[in-house]
Amino acid sequence: DLLPLIQGRVHFDRLALEGLDVYVQRTSPDRFNISDVVARVLERPRREPLHAVVETLVVTDARARLNDQAVDPDRTWMLGDLSLEAHEVVTVSDAAQGGVSATFRLAGAPGVLHVEGLGLRPIQGRVTLKLDGLDVARLGAYFPAAAAVRLTGGWVTTRLGVDYDSDGTVRGRGEIEIRELAFGRPGQDEPLLAVPAVTLTATDMAYVG
């Protein structure tokens, strides 16, 4: 029956995606290989939102790659080994009953994501994120080319919680631990500044939109 689809209504009891591979390339500071597609979508006239219900969504063995050619040398960031399971995902509803659980590796660092009370219209949900041992030395490429000092080493482990309310209020809490943080001068092997460990803790942060 195609009538519901024509009317903008889609209902999946179960949707399974295996081996999904997404590739995005950044060619300049404000340009991506998908910029034209995004621009066309944003230029479309406003219509009634698609009414979609996905009772169960399962994603296995997925990955997303970002090839950033706007820095020198270029960097490729990988979100790999992604497994995700979501329930009660509804695009048009006041109810916020959706949930998501996912495991992944970001640039080799294992991570876990949980979302409870997920609603998409309006957007709302309670998010918890755990990430262990992300190598941040790669971020040194994003320092200005003329910078006298740039990031050369460090490993980040984080436990974060974020609540996004339907009225736009955002509340956050969590802890970030950085080990073996190092900054150096270009062309020098020895770090200019080395910090064995830094821990940042936040118990109650809020942003009211």
N, C-alpha and C positions, 0 to 999 in steps of 0.2 A: 504494500500500500504506500504510494508515493505522496498521497495527499498531506500527511503531517510534515514531510520534508519540504514540500512546496509552501506550506504555511509557516515554515521556519521553526518547526518542532522536531526534535530528535531525542529519542530515548534508547539508551543502550543498557541492557541488563549487565553485560560484561564486555569490556573492550580490552584486548590484549595486544601489545606491541612488543616485538622481539627484534633485537639487532638494530634498533633505531640509531642513525648516525647523522648528526647535524654538524655542518661545517660553516663557520662564519669567518670572513676575512676583513680585517681593518686595513684600509689602504692609505688613509690619512687621518689626522686627528678627529675629523668629524664626518668620515666617509667609510661605509661598510659595503660589502658586496650585496647586501640585502636592503640598502637604503632606498632604492627605487621602488621595491615592493612595499616597504613600510610607508613610503610617501603616498603611493596609490591608495593604500588602505585608509590612510588618514584623510585623504581628499574625498572619499566616497560620501555621498549625502547621508545624513542621519536617518536610520530606519529603526523599525521596531527590533529590539535585541533578539538574537537567536535564543529560543527556549530549548536548552539542551540539558538532559539528565543522564548522568553516567553513574549507575549504581556501583559498579566496580571497574576500576581501571588498573591494569597490571602492565608494567613496563619492565622488561628484563634485558640484560646484556646490551645496554644502550650507552652511547657516548656523545659528547658535544665537544667540538674543537674550535678554538679561536686562534687564528693565525694573525698576529699583530705585526704588520709590516710598517707601522707608523713609528716604530722605535728602531734604534740601531745599536746592536744587532737585533733583528726581528725575533719575536718570541711566539711560541705556540703553547697555549694553555689548554690543558685537557681535563675535562670532567668525564671520567671513565668508570667502568664497572658499575654503572647505574642500575639499581633495581628499585622499583617504586610500586607501591600499592596504595590506591586511593579509593575512598568510598563516599557515596552520596554527594557527588559533585554536581551542583545545580547552578545554572547561569542566571535564572530568573526566579528568585524566591527571597522572601524575607527571612527564611530559616537559615541558620548557620550550623548545620549538622555534619558537614563534611570532615573528612580526616585523611591525612596523608602520612605514610611512613616510607622513608627512603634511606638507602645506603649507597655510598659512592666513594670515588677517589678523586680528589682535586689536586692536580699536579703531583700525584703520587701519595698524597696524604689522605688517610681514611676518614670518612665523615658519616654522620648519622643525622637525619632530619626528621622531625615529627611536627605535624600540624594538626591542631584540634579546633573544633568550632569554626571550620572553614565556611565562609560565605563569599560568593563572587559578585553579588549585586544587592547591596553595596559590599565592597571588599572588606573582609574582617577575618580574624583568626588568631590563634595563639601558637607561636612557633618556638621550637627549641632546636638548637643546632650544636653539634659537637664535632670538632675538627682536631685531629691529632698530628702534630709535627709537620706543618706546612713550611716548606723551604721558601723564605722570603728574599733570599739573595737575588732571585730573578727580578725583583722589583727595582734593583739598581739601574736597570736600563731605562727606567722612567724618570730618572733624575735629569735635569737639564744638562745638555752636552758640555756646557761651560762650567758646570758645578765643580767647585774645588774639592768637595767631599761627597761621596755617595755611599749608599748602602751596599755592603759586600757580604753580609752573612746574617743568619738568624733563623730560628725555628719557632713557629707559633702554634700553640695549643689553646683552644678556646672552648668555652661552654657559655652559650648565650641563650637568652630567652627574650622574645619580643611579643607583645600583645598589640594587635592592631584593631581598634574598635571601629564600628560602623560610622561613627561621627568624625573619623580622621585622627583621633587621639592615639598616640603611640607611646607605649611604656616598655622600658627595657631593663634588663639586669644581666649580670653574668661576670665572667672572669676571663681574662686573656693573659696567658703566660708566654713570655718571649725568652728563649734560651740562646746563648752564644750570639748575641746581637753585636754586629761589628760595622763600623764605618771606616772607609779608607780613601786615600787620595789616588787618582788615576795614575797607573804605572808603578805603584808601590805595592809590594806583597804584604808587608806588615800592616795591620790595622792601625789607624790613627786613634780610634776609640773602640774599646771592647768592653761589653757588659755581660757578665756571666748569666744573669737572670733578672728579668723584670716581670712583675705581676701587677696587673691593673684590675681592680674590682669595682663593680658598680652594683648597688643594691636597688636603687629606685630612680630611674631617669624617665622623664615624661616630655612629650612634645604634643602640644595642642594645636591642631591645624585651624 
